[in-house]
Amino acid sequence: QSTWGRTEELQRRKIQAEARAVQQKQAYKKVLARCAARDFLGGMQTRALDQLQDAGLFQDQNQVSVESSFLPWLIDSVVSAVGSTNRTASAAVDGALADAFTQLRMQQAKGIQRRIDDSEGVRLARIAAIRKAEEDARRQLEEEQKKKK
């Protein structure tokens, strides 16, 4: 009877090991699927918002109000103060304002590019972490399979 009990125990352990292997394989597949989905969808929101920003759908309210209300008033005030006969002063003010806005736009473009570069760096770091996790999971699975043999 001890041989029969031993055989049953071996059979039970074999079934448990097979069930554990199936569970581990399913868990590994779930991790891979989640990583792939996260990698595919992760940057989609950022890319969509960046494209909408580039298309001009999001505007800074301060910038819009300055450009539409304050600047015309400022230019009109400066022109009237200097006088209509002094075209040189008006051209100098217009040139100075144009240069100032050009510099502001360049700074804004640099800031946008920095945000794009930062988000790309974060995305690449996530991908690297996912790949490392996948590789670690593969190694662990292979080690467990080697132990079984």
C-alpha positions as CSV (number, residue, x, y, z in Angstrom):
1,Q,0.0,0.0,0.0
2,S,2.9,2.4,0.6
3,T,3.8,2.0,-3.1
4,W,0.3,2.8,-4.1
5,G,0.3,6.0,-1.8
6,R,3.6,7.0,-3.2
7,T,2.3,6.6,-6.8
8,E,-0.7,8.7,-6.0
9,E,1.4,11.4,-4.4
10,L,3.7,11.5,-7.4
11,Q,0.7,11.7,-9.7
12,R,-0.8,14.5,-7.6
13,R,2.5,16.5,-7.7
14,K,2.8,16.0,-11.4
15,I,-0.7,17.4,-12.0
16,Q,0.0,20.3,-9.7
17,A,3.3,21.1,-11.6
18,E,1.4,21.0,-14.9
19,A,-1.3,23.3,-13.6
20,R,1.3,25.7,-12.2
21,A,3.1,25.7,-15.6
22,V,-0.2,26.5,-17.4
23,Q,-0.9,29.3,-15.0
24,Q,2.6,30.7,-15.4
25,K,2.3,30.5,-19.2
26,Q,-1.1,32.3,-19.0
27,A,0.4,35.0,-16.7
28,Y,3.3,35.5,-19.0
29,K,0.9,35.9,-22.0
30,K,-1.2,38.4,-20.1
31,V,2.0,40.4,-19.2
32,L,3.1,40.4,-22.8
33,A,-0.4,41.5,-24.0
34,R,-0.6,44.3,-21.5
35,C,2.9,45.5,-22.3
36,A,2.1,45.5,-26.0
37,A,-1.1,47.3,-25.5
38,R,0.5,49.9,-23.2
39,D,3.3,50.4,-25.6
40,F,0.9,50.8,-28.5
41,L,-1.6,53.0,-26.8
42,G,0.6,54.7,-24.3
43,G,1.8,57.6,-26.5
44,M,-1.4,57.9,-28.5
45,Q,-2.9,60.5,-26.2
46,T,0.2,62.6,-26.1
47,R,0.6,62.4,-29.9
48,A,-3.0,63.4,-30.4
49,L,-2.8,66.3,-28.1
50,D,0.5,67.4,-29.7
51,Q,-1.1,67.3,-33.1
52,L,-4.1,69.3,-32.0
53,Q,-1.7,71.8,-30.4
54,D,0.3,72.1,-33.6
55,A,-2.9,72.5,-35.6
56,G,-3.7,75.5,-33.4
57,L,-6.8,74.2,-31.7
58,F,-5.3,75.0,-28.2
59,Q,-4.3,78.6,-27.8
60,D,-2.9,80.4,-24.8
61,Q,-5.7,82.8,-23.7
62,N,-3.1,85.3,-22.5
63,Q,-1.3,85.3,-25.8
64,V,-4.6,85.6,-27.7
65,S,-5.8,88.6,-25.6
66,V,-2.4,90.3,-25.8
67,E,-2.2,89.9,-29.6
68,S,-5.8,90.8,-30.3
69,S,-6.5,93.6,-27.7
70,F,-3.4,94.9,-26.0
71,L,-1.0,95.1,-29.0
72,P,-3.3,97.0,-31.3
73,W,-4.0,99.4,-28.5
74,L,-0.4,99.8,-27.7
75,I,0.6,100.4,-31.3
76,D,-2.2,102.9,-31.8
77,S,-1.2,104.7,-28.6
78,V,2.5,104.8,-29.5
79,V,1.7,106.0,-33.1
80,S,-0.6,108.8,-31.9
81,A,1.9,109.9,-29.2
82,V,4.8,110.1,-31.6
83,G,2.7,111.7,-34.2
84,S,1.7,110.8,-37.7
85,T,4.6,112.8,-39.2
86,N,7.3,110.8,-37.4
87,R,7.1,107.5,-39.5
88,T,10.6,106.5,-38.4
89,A,9.7,106.2,-34.8
90,S,6.6,104.1,-35.6
91,A,8.6,101.8,-37.8
92,A,11.2,101.4,-35.0
93,V,8.5,100.5,-32.5
94,D,6.9,98.1,-34.9
95,G,10.2,96.5,-35.6
96,A,11.0,96.2,-31.9
97,L,7.7,94.7,-31.2
98,A,8.0,92.3,-34.1
99,D,11.5,91.3,-32.9
100,A,10.1,90.8,-29.4
101,F,7.3,88.5,-30.6
102,T,9.6,86.6,-32.9
103,Q,11.8,85.9,-29.9
104,L,8.8,84.9,-27.8
105,R,7.6,82.5,-30.5
106,M,11.1,81.0,-30.8
107,Q,11.2,80.4,-27.1
108,Q,7.7,78.8,-27.2
109,A,8.8,76.6,-30.1
110,K,11.9,75.5,-28.1
111,G,9.7,74.7,-25.1
112,I,7.3,72.6,-27.2
113,Q,10.3,70.8,-28.7
114,R,11.7,70.2,-25.2
115,R,8.3,68.7,-24.1
116,I,8.2,66.5,-27.2
117,D,11.8,65.3,-26.6
118,D,11.0,64.7,-22.9
119,S,7.9,62.7,-23.7
120,E,9.8,60.6,-26.3
121,G,12.5,59.9,-23.6
122,V,9.9,58.8,-21.1
123,R,8.3,56.5,-23.8
124,L,11.7,55.0,-24.7
125,A,12.4,54.4,-21.0
126,R,9.1,52.6,-20.6
127,I,9.8,50.4,-23.6
128,A,13.2,49.5,-22.2
129,A,11.6,48.7,-18.8
130,I,9.0,46.5,-20.5
131,R,11.5,44.7,-22.5
132,K,13.7,44.1,-19.5
133,A,10.6,42.7,-17.6
134,E,9.8,40.5,-20.5
135,E,13.4,39.2,-20.7
136,D,13.4,38.6,-16.9
137,A,10.1,36.7,-17.2
138,R,11.5,34.6,-20.1
139,R,14.6,33.7,-18.2
140,Q,12.6,32.8,-15.1
141,L,10.4,30.6,-17.2
142,E,13.3,28.9,-18.8
143,E,15.0,28.3,-15.5
144,E,11.9,26.7,-14.1
145,Q,11.6,24.6,-17.2
146,K,15.2,23.5,-16.8
147,K,14.6,22.6,-13.2
148,K,11.6,20.4,-14.2
149,K,13.8,18.4,-16.6
